[in-house]
Amino acid sequence: PARVSRPLVVAVARTLQIDGSQLMSARNGLPALSDTLLIHSRAQAGLADYCCARGVPYDRVMRENGLDQLSAPMSLGDHISLRAHARALEVCAAYSGDETFALAWSRDMGPGRDDTVSLALRYAPDFLTALQTTARFICIVLDLAEVRARHASGSASIAFALSPELVCRDQLVDRTASKTFMRLQQVC
């Protein structure tokens, strides 16, 4: 498969816009400290196997980032620190020597286990409904500063922004964008 460079994916993730855009704040307009930013615990599902395949010391990375107490299987209602998850992905990329670690994870292992939003997408009657569902409810599984979705004249786009307080974000943006697009493609 063709490799996509991070600058392209980041540009796509940051510039996608949607006509008739729905702008939603995951925090209802309230600012949040990094320690309160959360992501669905299922975001970690499959990471251990992928790290093993890439020679990344998963247990060490999780321990160093305070995520070593995760229980498996992760329930649909559990959340973990977004900052710790994002930092762990950056550390995994460093250990692997691959700046596209999170993109490769999506490419090689797929979008991962279903969460509450992906389950809703699976049963969406059409692409527009899936796009609107993603924009409206992605904040259930990932704290975002904002989400926009557009659909017009045969084109569609979705954009999201993370809290500016989240410093380690490249791998998280790559994984989130690739998972979102993979799941939306499954609806088509």
ChimeraX commands (.cxc) that place a marker at each C-alpha (Angstrom):
marker #1 position 0.00,0.00,0.00 radius 0.5
marker #1 position 1.06,3.54,-0.67 radius 0.5
marker #1 position 2.47,5.47,2.28 radius 0.5
marker #1 position 0.99,8.81,3.16 radius 0.5
marker #1 position 3.31,11.31,4.73 radius 0.5
marker #1 position 2.30,12.95,8.00 radius 0.5
marker #1 position 2.28,16.51,6.57 radius 0.5
marker #1 position -0.43,15.46,4.12 radius 0.5
marker #1 position -2.55,13.77,6.78 radius 0.5
marker #1 position -2.12,16.64,9.23 radius 0.5
marker #1 position -3.03,19.10,6.49 radius 0.5
marker #1 position -6.09,17.04,5.66 radius 0.5
marker #1 position -7.09,16.77,9.31 radius 0.5
marker #1 position -6.64,20.47,9.92 radius 0.5
marker #1 position -8.20,21.87,6.75 radius 0.5
marker #1 position -11.23,19.69,6.13 radius 0.5
marker #1 position -14.41,21.67,6.36 radius 0.5
marker #1 position -18.05,20.88,5.90 radius 0.5
marker #1 position -20.72,23.00,4.15 radius 0.5
marker #1 position -23.66,23.75,6.41 radius 0.5
marker #1 position -21.08,23.02,9.07 radius 0.5
marker #1 position -22.01,21.78,12.46 radius 0.5
marker #1 position -19.59,23.17,15.01 radius 0.5
marker #1 position -19.68,21.41,18.32 radius 0.5
marker #1 position -17.52,21.74,21.35 radius 0.5
marker #1 position -16.72,18.50,23.10 radius 0.5
marker #1 position -16.55,20.45,26.36 radius 0.5
marker #1 position -19.65,22.60,25.76 radius 0.5
marker #1 position -17.48,25.68,25.45 radius 0.5
marker #1 position -15.72,25.17,28.78 radius 0.5
marker #1 position -11.92,25.15,28.80 radius 0.5
marker #1 position -10.31,22.02,30.22 radius 0.5
marker #1 position -6.93,21.32,31.73 radius 0.5
marker #1 position -4.91,18.55,30.06 radius 0.5
marker #1 position -5.38,16.30,33.08 radius 0.5
marker #1 position -9.14,16.33,32.51 radius 0.5
marker #1 position -8.99,15.53,28.80 radius 0.5
marker #1 position -10.15,11.97,28.15 radius 0.5
marker #1 position -10.24,9.36,25.41 radius 0.5
marker #1 position -12.17,6.12,25.29 radius 0.5
marker #1 position -10.03,3.32,26.76 radius 0.5
marker #1 position -10.70,1.21,23.67 radius 0.5
marker #1 position -8.34,3.54,21.81 radius 0.5
marker #1 position -5.58,1.35,23.30 radius 0.5
marker #1 position -7.09,-1.86,21.89 radius 0.5
marker #1 position -4.70,-3.51,19.46 radius 0.5
marker #1 position -1.77,-1.29,20.42 radius 0.5
marker #1 position -0.04,-4.05,22.41 radius 0.5
marker #1 position -0.14,-6.42,19.43 radius 0.5
marker #1 position 1.06,-3.75,17.03 radius 0.5
marker #1 position 3.89,-2.74,19.36 radius 0.5
marker #1 position 4.95,-6.39,19.60 radius 0.5
marker #1 position 5.01,-6.67,15.81 radius 0.5
marker #1 position 7.09,-3.48,15.55 radius 0.5
marker #1 position 9.52,-4.34,18.36 radius 0.5
marker #1 position 8.25,-1.58,20.65 radius 0.5
marker #1 position 8.35,-2.38,24.41 radius 0.5
marker #1 position 4.61,-1.90,25.04 radius 0.5
marker #1 position 4.67,-2.63,28.80 radius 0.5
marker #1 position 7.48,-0.14,29.34 radius 0.5
marker #1 position 5.76,2.56,27.29 radius 0.5
marker #1 position 2.50,2.07,29.20 radius 0.5
marker #1 position 4.26,2.10,32.56 radius 0.5
marker #1 position 6.22,5.27,31.72 radius 0.5
marker #1 position 2.99,7.01,30.70 radius 0.5
marker #1 position 0.84,5.89,33.63 radius 0.5
marker #1 position -1.30,3.55,31.54 radius 0.5
marker #1 position -0.04,0.25,32.95 radius 0.5
marker #1 position -3.18,-0.27,35.03 radius 0.5
marker #1 position -5.50,-0.68,32.02 radius 0.5
marker #1 position -7.73,-3.70,32.26 radius 0.5
marker #1 position -8.62,-5.90,29.32 radius 0.5
marker #1 position -11.13,-6.14,27.85 radius 0.5
marker #1 position -11.86,-2.43,27.99 radius 0.5
marker #1 position -15.55,-1.72,28.45 radius 0.5
marker #1 position -17.54,0.69,26.32 radius 0.5
marker #1 position -17.80,3.13,29.23 radius 0.5
marker #1 position -14.16,3.39,30.33 radius 0.5
marker #1 position -12.01,6.45,29.60 radius 0.5
marker #1 position -8.30,7.17,30.12 radius 0.5
marker #1 position -6.13,10.27,30.09 radius 0.5
marker #1 position -5.93,11.71,26.57 radius 0.5
marker #1 position -2.60,13.31,27.38 radius 0.5
marker #1 position -1.12,9.98,28.53 radius 0.5
marker #1 position -2.48,8.15,25.48 radius 0.5
marker #1 position -1.14,10.79,23.09 radius 0.5
marker #1 position 2.25,10.78,24.80 radius 0.5
marker #1 position 2.37,6.97,24.67 radius 0.5
marker #1 position 1.75,7.04,20.91 radius 0.5
marker #1 position 4.61,9.51,20.46 radius 0.5
marker #1 position 6.92,7.29,22.53 radius 0.5
marker #1 position 5.89,4.24,20.46 radius 0.5
marker #1 position 6.76,6.16,17.29 radius 0.5
marker #1 position 10.16,7.08,18.75 radius 0.5
marker #1 position 10.92,3.48,19.75 radius 0.5
marker #1 position 9.89,2.20,16.32 radius 0.5
marker #1 position 11.83,4.91,14.48 radius 0.5
marker #1 position 8.73,5.51,12.34 radius 0.5
marker #1 position 7.21,8.99,12.19 radius 0.5
marker #1 position 4.10,7.44,10.65 radius 0.5
marker #1 position 3.66,4.85,13.42 radius 0.5
marker #1 position -0.03,5.63,14.07 radius 0.5
marker #1 position -0.89,5.74,10.36 radius 0.5
marker #1 position 0.86,2.40,9.87 radius 0.5
marker #1 position -1.04,0.99,12.86 radius 0.5
marker #1 position -4.32,1.92,11.18 radius 0.5
marker #1 position -3.17,0.61,7.81 radius 0.5
marker #1 position -1.83,-2.68,9.17 radius 0.5
marker #1 position -4.34,-3.44,11.93 radius 0.5
marker #1 position -7.45,-1.46,10.96 radius 0.5
marker #1 position -9.39,1.04,13.07 radius 0.5
marker #1 position -9.57,-1.18,16.15 radius 0.5
marker #1 position -12.42,-2.34,18.35 radius 0.5
marker #1 position -15.78,-0.70,18.07 radius 0.5
marker #1 position -16.70,2.03,20.49 radius 0.5
marker #1 position -20.07,3.65,21.00 radius 0.5
marker #1 position -19.70,5.99,18.01 radius 0.5
marker #1 position -18.43,3.35,15.58 radius 0.5
marker #1 position -21.32,1.09,16.57 radius 0.5
marker #1 position -23.72,3.89,15.65 radius 0.5
marker #1 position -21.92,4.37,12.32 radius 0.5
marker #1 position -22.17,0.68,11.52 radius 0.5
marker #1 position -25.96,0.98,11.48 radius 0.5
marker #1 position -26.23,4.38,9.80 radius 0.5
marker #1 position -28.59,4.18,6.82 radius 0.5
marker #1 position -26.37,6.33,4.60 radius 0.5
marker #1 position -23.12,8.26,4.45 radius 0.5
marker #1 position -24.63,11.64,5.35 radius 0.5
marker #1 position -26.14,10.20,8.52 radius 0.5
marker #1 position -22.81,8.56,9.38 radius 0.5
marker #1 position -20.97,11.86,8.85 radius 0.5
marker #1 position -23.43,13.79,11.00 radius 0.5
marker #1 position -23.34,11.09,13.68 radius 0.5
marker #1 position -19.55,11.24,13.77 radius 0.5
marker #1 position -19.52,15.02,14.10 radius 0.5
marker #1 position -22.21,15.05,16.74 radius 0.5
marker #1 position -21.02,12.19,18.94 radius 0.5
marker #1 position -17.25,11.75,18.51 radius 0.5
marker #1 position -16.85,13.78,21.70 radius 0.5
marker #1 position -18.22,10.75,23.58 radius 0.5
marker #1 position -15.03,8.84,22.83 radius 0.5
marker #1 position -12.49,11.66,22.49 radius 0.5
marker #1 position -12.33,15.12,24.06 radius 0.5
marker #1 position -12.04,17.56,21.17 radius 0.5
marker #1 position -12.02,21.33,21.18 radius 0.5
marker #1 position -14.32,21.37,18.14 radius 0.5
marker #1 position -15.70,19.25,15.33 radius 0.5
marker #1 position -17.02,20.37,11.95 radius 0.5
marker #1 position -18.75,18.33,9.29 radius 0.5
marker #1 position -19.92,19.33,5.79 radius 0.5
marker #1 position -21.69,17.60,3.02 radius 0.5
marker #1 position -22.61,19.36,-0.21 radius 0.5
marker #1 position -22.65,18.72,-3.94 radius 0.5
marker #1 position -21.25,15.21,-3.71 radius 0.5
marker #1 position -18.37,16.10,-1.44 radius 0.5
marker #1 position -17.99,15.68,2.28 radius 0.5
marker #1 position -15.45,16.56,4.90 radius 0.5
marker #1 position -14.93,16.40,8.61 radius 0.5
marker #1 position -12.50,18.41,10.70 radius 0.5
marker #1 position -11.59,18.29,14.35 radius 0.5
marker #1 position -9.36,20.25,16.68 radius 0.5
marker #1 position -7.69,19.03,19.83 radius 0.5
marker #1 position -7.26,21.17,22.90 radius 0.5
marker #1 position -4.28,23.53,22.50 radius 0.5
marker #1 position -3.20,22.30,25.94 radius 0.5
marker #1 position -2.38,18.90,24.44 radius 0.5
marker #1 position 1.28,19.11,23.41 radius 0.5
marker #1 position 2.06,15.61,22.09 radius 0.5
marker #1 position -0.42,15.33,19.26 radius 0.5
marker #1 position 1.05,14.22,15.90 radius 0.5
marker #1 position 0.48,10.49,16.35 radius 0.5
marker #1 position -2.91,11.10,17.96 radius 0.5
marker #1 position -4.04,13.25,15.01 radius 0.5
marker #1 position -2.82,10.59,12.58 radius 0.5
marker #1 position -4.58,7.74,14.40 radius 0.5
marker #1 position -7.82,9.68,14.95 radius 0.5
marker #1 position -8.01,10.93,11.36 radius 0.5
marker #1 position -7.19,7.54,9.84 radius 0.5
marker #1 position -9.65,5.66,12.10 radius 0.5
marker #1 position -12.41,8.17,11.38 radius 0.5
marker #1 position -11.91,8.00,7.62 radius 0.5
marker #1 position -11.69,4.19,7.65 radius 0.5
marker #1 position -14.92,3.93,9.58 radius 0.5
marker #1 position -16.72,6.41,7.33 radius 0.5
marker #1 position -15.49,4.52,4.25 radius 0.5
marker #1 position -17.10,1.35,5.59 radius 0.5
marker #1 position -20.49,3.07,5.35 radius 0.5
marker #1 position -20.12,3.89,1.64 radius 0.5
marker link #1:1,2 radius 0.2
marker link #1:2,3 radius 0.2
marker link #1:3,4 radius 0.2
marker link #1:4,5 radius 0.2
marker link #1:5,6 radius 0.2
marker link #1:6,7 radius 0.2
marker link #1:7,8 radius 0.2
marker link #1:8,9 radius 0.2
marker link #1:9,10 radius 0.2
marker link #1:10,11 radius 0.2
marker link #1:11,12 radius 0.2
marker link #1:12,13 radius 0.2
marker link #1:13,14 radius 0.2
marker link #1:14,15 radius 0.2
marker link #1:15,16 radius 0.2
marker link #1:16,17 radius 0.2
marker link #1:17,18 radius 0.2
marker link #1:18,19 radius 0.2
marker link #1:19,20 radius 0.2
marker link #1:20,21 radius 0.2
marker link #1:21,22 radius 0.2
marker link #1:22,23 radius 0.2
marker link #1:23,24 radius 0.2
marker link #1:24,25 radius 0.2
marker link #1:25,26 radius 0.2
marker link #1:26,27 radius 0.2
marker link #1:27,28 radius 0.2
marker link #1:28,29 radius 0.2
marker link #1:29,30 radius 0.2
marker link #1:30,31 radius 0.2
marker link #1:31,32 radius 0.2
marker link #1:32,33 radius 0.2
marker link #1:33,34 radius 0.2
marker link #1:34,35 radius 0.2
marker link #1:35,36 radius 0.2
marker link #1:36,37 radius 0.2
marker link #1:37,38 radius 0.2
marker link #1:38,39 radius 0.2
marker link #1:39,40 radius 0.2
marker link #1:40,41 radius 0.2
marker link #1:41,42 radius 0.2
marker link #1:42,43 radius 0.2
marker link #1:43,44 radius 0.2
marker link #1:44,45 radius 0.2
marker link #1:45,46 radius 0.2
marker link #1:46,47 radius 0.2
marker link #1:47,48 radius 0.2
marker link #1:48,49 radius 0.2
marker link #1:49,50 radius 0.2
marker link #1:50,51 radius 0.2
marker link #1:51,52 radius 0.2
marker link #1:52,53 radius 0.2
marker link #1:53,54 radius 0.2
marker link #1:54,55 radius 0.2
marker link #1:55,56 radius 0.2
marker link #1:56,57 radius 0.2
marker link #1:57,58 radius 0.2
marker link #1:58,59 radius 0.2
marker link #1:59,60 radius 0.2
marker link #1:60,61 radius 0.2
marker link #1:61,62 radius 0.2
marker link #1:62,63 radius 0.2
marker link #1:63,64 radius 0.2
marker link #1:64,65 radius 0.2
marker link #1:65,66 radius 0.2
marker link #1:66,67 radius 0.2
marker link #1:67,68 radius 0.2
marker link #1:68,69 radius 0.2
marker link #1:69,70 radius 0.2
marker link #1:70,71 radius 0.2
marker link #1:71,72 radius 0.2
marker link #1:72,73 radius 0.2
marker link #1:73,74 radius 0.2
marker link #1:74,75 radius 0.2
marker link #1:75,76 radius 0.2
marker link #1:76,77 radius 0.2
marker link #1:77,78 radius 0.2
marker link #1:78,79 radius 0.2
marker link #1:79,80 radius 0.2
marker link #1:80,81 radius 0.2
marker link #1:81,82 radius 0.2
marker link #1:82,83 radius 0.2
marker link #1:83,84 radius 0.2
marker link #1:84,85 radius 0.2
marker link #1:85,86 radius 0.2
marker link #1:86,87 radius 0.2
marker link #1:87,88 radius 0.2
marker link #1:88,89 radius 0.2
marker link #1:89,90 radius 0.2
marker link #1:90,91 radius 0.2
marker link #1:91,92 radius 0.2
marker link #1:92,93 radius 0.2
marker link #1:93,94 radius 0.2
marker link #1:94,95 radius 0.2
marker link #1:95,96 radius 0.2
marker link #1:96,97 radius 0.2
marker link #1:97,98 radius 0.2
marker link #1:98,99 radius 0.2
marker link #1:99,100 radius 0.2
marker link #1:100,101 radius 0.2
marker link #1:101,102 radius 0.2
marker link #1:102,103 radius 0.2
marker link #1:103,104 radius 0.2
marker link #1:104,105 radius 0.2
marker link #1:105,106 radius 0.2
marker link #1:106,107 radius 0.2
marker link #1:107,108 radius 0.2
marker link #1:108,109 radius 0.2
marker link #1:109,110 radius 0.2
marker link #1:110,111 radius 0.2
marker link #1:111,112 radius 0.2
marker link #1:112,113 radius 0.2
marker link #1:113,114 radius 0.2
marker link #1:114,115 radius 0.2
marker link #1:115,116 radius 0.2
marker link #1:116,117 radius 0.2
marker link #1:117,118 radius 0.2
marker link #1:118,119 radius 0.2
marker link #1:119,120 radius 0.2
marker link #1:120,121 radius 0.2
marker link #1:121,122 radius 0.2
marker link #1:122,123 radius 0.2
marker link #1:123,124 radius 0.2
marker link #1:124,125 radius 0.2
marker link #1:125,126 radius 0.2
marker link #1:126,127 radius 0.2
marker link #1:127,128 radius 0.2
marker link #1:128,129 radius 0.2
marker link #1:129,130 radius 0.2
marker link #1:130,131 radius 0.2
marker link #1:131,132 radius 0.2
marker link #1:132,133 radius 0.2
marker link #1:133,134 radius 0.2
marker link #1:134,135 radius 0.2
marker link #1:135,136 radius 0.2
marker link #1:136,137 radius 0.2
marker link #1:137,138 radius 0.2
marker link #1:138,139 radius 0.2
marker link #1:139,140 radius 0.2
marker link #1:140,141 radius 0.2
marker link #1:141,142 radius 0.2
marker link #1:142,143 radius 0.2
marker link #1:143,144 radius 0.2
marker link #1:144,145 radius 0.2
marker link #1:145,146 radius 0.2
marker link #1:146,147 radius 0.2
marker link #1:147,148 radius 0.2
marker link #1:148,149 radius 0.2
marker link #1:149,150 radius 0.2
marker link #1:150,151 radius 0.2
marker link #1:151,152 radius 0.2
marker link #1:152,153 radius 0.2
marker link #1:153,154 radius 0.2
marker link #1:154,155 radius 0.2
marker link #1:155,156 radius 0.2
marker link #1:156,157 radius 0.2
marker link #1:157,158 radius 0.2
marker link #1:158,159 radius 0.2
marker link #1:159,160 radius 0.2
marker link #1:160,161 radius 0.2
marker link #1:161,162 radius 0.2
marker link #1:162,163 radius 0.2
marker link #1:163,164 radius 0.2
marker link #1:164,165 radius 0.2
marker link #1:165,166 radius 0.2
marker link #1:166,167 radius 0.2
marker link #1:167,168 radius 0.2
marker link #1:168,169 radius 0.2
marker link #1:169,170 radius 0.2
marker link #1:170,171 radius 0.2
marker link #1:171,172 radius 0.2
marker link #1:172,173 radius 0.2
marker link #1:173,174 radius 0.2
marker link #1:174,175 radius 0.2
marker link #1:175,176 radius 0.2
marker link #1:176,177 radius 0.2
marker link #1:177,178 radius 0.2
marker link #1:178,179 radius 0.2
marker link #1:179,180 radius 0.2
marker link #1:180,181 radius 0.2
marker link #1:181,182 radius 0.2
marker link #1:182,183 radius 0.2
marker link #1:183,184 radius 0.2
marker link #1:184,185 radius 0.2
marker link #1:185,186 radius 0.2
marker link #1:186,187 radius 0.2
marker link #1:187,188 radius 0.2
view
